[in-house]
Amino acid sequence: MKSRESVLVVGSIAFDDLEMPTGSFRDVVGGAATYSSLAASLLAPARLVGIIGDDFAESQLATLRDRGVDTEGVERVAGGKTFRWSGRYAPDLMSRVTLDTQLNVFADFRPKIPASYKGSRFVLLGNIHPALQLDVLSQVERHPPPHGLVAADTMNFWISGEPKLLADVLRRIDLLVINEEEARELSGIHNVARAAADIRARGPKQLIIKRGEYGALLFDDAGTFFCPGYPLEEVIDPTGAGDTFAGGLIGYAARHGDASPRTLRKAMFYASALGSFCVEDIGTRRLAAVGPSELAARIDAFSRLVDYGGSLAITQ
Amino acid sequence: MKSRESVLVVGSIAFDDLEMPTGSFRDVVGGAATYSSLAASLLAPARLVGIIGDDFAESQLATLRDRGVDTEGVERVAGGKTFRWSGRYAPDLMSRVTLDTQLNVFADFRPKIPASYKGSRFVLLGNIHPALQLDVLSQVERHPPPHGLVAADTMNFWISGEPKLLADVLRRIDLLVINEEEARELSGIHNVARAAADIRARGPKQLIIKRGEYGALLFDDAGTFFCPGYPLEEVIDPTGAGDTFAGGLIGYAARHGDASPRTLRKAMFYASALGSFCVEDIGTRRLAAVGPSELAARIDAFSRLVDYGGSLAITQ
C-alpha cells in the first residue's frame, strides 16, 4: 500500500443563486472546485486553487478548512466580487437553465500554484479555459499513473470554442472526466463505446463518461467498467454532483497513492457515493456534513446494490 | 440446485416493417412473445402461446422450434393475417414513431393454454390486454417464488386505459417488468426509488425497472440491485430488446428452478446480455444465432464490466 497523497484542485469558487422546485436559495457557496475539494477532502488532504472577491467571507473559507481543505491557494481580490451563477431547475430536476452568469474576479483568474502545492501527485483540473489548464500543468511536477494522476474536466463551450488548446490538454492529462453529451460533441460520435475509443486515442489513457443519475463508465487499458448511480428516494439539488464525483474519485486514488485500474474501479463507487450525498441538500450543505461512518454505510449499501453473489456461472 | 423448469410465454407474434437508419426491412418476424421465447429458450425449455395468420410460414415457426421453442400453443387463424407493426427509428435509434399498426388476428386473441403447458412454473405474461393476462392466470397452476414465478409486462396504453384490470393483474403477479417512463406513469411518482416502493405496495413483490441502454434496477425484499446495459460499439435495431431482457431473465430463473433474490440478481446479467445481442442485428436475426459459447463469453465480459475487486474497504 502506498502512502496517502494530496489532491490539488484548481477551478471555480462561486456563489450560486438557485431557483429550485423547493424554493429560491441565494448566495449558496458553490463552484466546481469547491465541490471537488470538499469531496476529495473526505478521503485525502485537499489543496484548493481558486479566486474569490471581498464578498466571500473568511468564515466561509474557514468552513472549507475545517473539512480538511487547504485554502492557501485561494486568491482573494480586494475590491472584487466572487463569480456568481444563477440558474433555474425544471420541476423534475432533470434540466436547468442559466439565468445569469457574472464572472467577476473569475474573468481574470490566472492560477498560481503555491510552492507547497507543486509536489501534489494527484491533480484535478476543473472546468476552466484550456489555456489555464495548460498553465497549471506547467507549474506542477508530473507523476504518471499509477503513482500520480492528472485528471481534467471540460465542457461544450471549450470543445467547440477552443479545440486546439483542448487537444493540447488531452495530450497532457491521464484522465478525462466528462458527461455523455460532451463525449459525443468532443468525438463527433454518438455511440458511447466508440466515442470513448476516439477520445482515448487523442491522449487520456483513462476516460470516465458520466451518465448523470444512471452512473458512469470508466474506459482504460484494463477494459471498460461501469458503476451505477446510487438510487435515492429524494433529490434536492443536483448542482455540483459531477464535480463531487470527480473530487471523490481522485480523493480515493490519492488516499491509496495509486491510480491503477484496480484502484480506480473502487474509486468509482466512492465518487458515486459522494455524488449521491451531494444532491440530498442545497449546495454543499449535505456534502460538508458527511462523516466517515455515513460514507462507510453508503458504500456498504452500494456494494449490496451491485452484489450478484460473485459468480455468473450457469447450471449446465 | 432445483431441476430445470419450463417457461411459458404468452404475447404477440408479429411481422414488423422497420425503417432504420441503415435501410428498410419488411416482414421481419417480431412480436414481444417471439423475442421473449427465443431468449428464454437459450436457457430453458420455452413454450409459446400466441396467434398468427396464414401469412406466417410454417418454416418460420420451424425456426422457432429449432431454437427450442415449443409452438404447440401458437394458434393459426385460417384466412387471417398476422399482427403487423410498422415503425421508423430516429437516426440515433433513441426514439421511434409508429407508422402503422394492423392488429389483424391479434385483435381477437384469446389465449388458450394447452394442457401440456398448464404446469409451467415460470410464466411470462407479455404486454397484452390485462383482461387477457388475468385469463391466462386463471388457466395455469400457481407456483409462488422461489419455486415458480409469474412475471408480466405492461405499457402506458393499459396503465391509463385499464387501470382497474391492471390493478387486478398487479395483485396476482410476482414480478412486474416495465420501463422507467411506465413506472412513473403507473405510480404518478417521478423519483424511481419511490415509484418502485409505490408499485411494490400494489402487489408485485419483485419489480424490475428497465432504463434502456443504461441498464435495469431490481427491487425486491432483499433490497435494490442494479445491472448495467452492456456497452456495445454498434447498435442496429433496438426492437425487442426489452422483451428479450424479460425472456432471458425468466429463462435463467427457470433453468435453475429458482426465483429467489439471489438467482434473480444473476438472471439480470443474462437478461441484459441477451438484450445486447438482440440489438446487434435486424429483428431476431442475431438473437436466433447466439450459441452457448458466445453467451458465456459475453457474460464473462459483463462480469469484468462490473468487477471492482470484491472489496470496497477503504485504507484507514
Interface residues (C-beta under 8 A of the other chain):
Chain A: M1 R4 L43 D92 H190 N191 V192 A193 R194 A197 R211 Y214 G215 L217 G223 T224 F225 F226 C227 P228 P231 L232 E233 E234 V235 Y252 R255 H256 R262 R265 K266 M268 F269 Y270 A296 I299 D300 F302 S303 R304 L305 V306 D307 Y308 G309 G310 S311 L312 I314 T315
Chain B: M1 R4 L43 D92 H190 N191 V192 A193 R194 A197 R211 Y214 G215 L217 G223 T224 F225 F226 C227 P228 P231 L232 E233 E234 V235 Y252 R255 H256 R262 R265 K266 M268 F269 Y270 A296 I299 D300 F302 S303 R304 L305 V306 D307 Y308 G309 G310 S311 L312 I314 T315
